Structure formats: structure tokens, C-alpha cells
Amino acid sequence: MSDQSPYENLGVSKDASFDEIQNARNRLLEQYGSDNRVREIVEAAYDAILMERLRMRQEGKIKVPEGIRFPEMRMPSPQKQVVNSSGYSPSWLQRFWDQPSVSDILWPAGCYLGLISISMFVDYNTAQVLQLTLLAGLVLSIYFINRKENKFLRAVLLTLVTLVVGLMMGGLIAGGIPLDGLSILGKSISPNQFSAVLTFILMWFVSSFLR
């Protein structure tokens, strides 16, 4: 069978229509489908005929009906990767930017909001209160970061960096703008309180959104 021409292998004439060629192929596959060798011969003969018909079509010798799929067209086309433009971010940003759940955002936010309230509205020995709230903020930041990444030393380092940056930024901003007229709920804000509040906000942001 393999020594015959493709047309002879399918049992059709060279003038056979595409329908006849396809029907012959399907009939042979149904009859000898369990024989891998015969299946390979039938498929090879079918592809060879289609390639010949494709060449003849390109030369303008025949007209191929629509819907005829040539061998190279039967290969699955590679799927295009869909990019979600609305959620796209640069690769360098994805290495540092986390996508926390709602609870991972709200739970730290509630804790730091409580520390901000204490540092703002507790008058007894304000300096000591700020120190205690900053210490509590450190512990919370280390806890939240370590819980998310399970890297204690990195959590400590990142928390200390956030503390230093927050206090420095708070001091610079407080030194550059007048805080005498700034108040929350009728409570005036001192430069140290402003620095503490900014530090807590940074700690919440780092512990929630950075990886």
C-alpha cells in the first residue's frame, strides 16, 4: 500500500473532488483506524493530495472550495497571550508591589489607626506616649510583614528603614510647614505627633502593599 501513489492509497482518481477525497480518507480511517501503520499511510496520502491541490490552486489551475483545510492549516495556531491592560504594571514594580486581600489591608489599618488615635489624643506625658506607640508600631510592622513573607530578618530591616524614613520625612515636613494652625477634631498637632502619624501611615503601607 505504501508503494502506491497517494491517490491509489486513498482509492480515488486524480480527478476526484475534494468531497470524494475526504470521504475516502474518513472511510479508510474508520475501517483501519486501529492499525497505526495504515492510519499513517492514509493521513500521509491525504496530506500529499491536499498539498498538490494547494500548489495547483496557487498556480491558478484549480479553484479550491472554501472550508478546505490544508495540512499546514490544520496545525493549531499558537494562542495569543491576552494582556490585561487595566491591570498591567511594569515588571520591576511587580517585584515589589503586592496584591493583598481586603483583610490584609483593613486589619493593619485598624491597628495603626488605633496607634494614631492614641498618639494624637492622649495628653498624659505626650513624649512617653509617642515612644510607646512607636514601639508598638514597630512590633506590629514586624509581625505583619513576617506573617506575609515568613522572613523575620527582612521584616525587621524593612520596619527599621520605614521608621527612619517616616521620622525623617515627618521632621522635614513639619519643619517646612507651620503646624500651629493644624488640628484634628480641635486637637493641635505637635511636630513630634505629626512625624509619628506619618510614620504609622508608612508602616501600614509597607506592611500591606510591599513584598
Summary of the structure (lengths in Angstrom):
residues: 211
radius of gyration: 37.0
end to end distance: 65.4
largest distance: 104.0
contacts: 523
relative contact order: 0.09
helix: 67%
strand: 3%
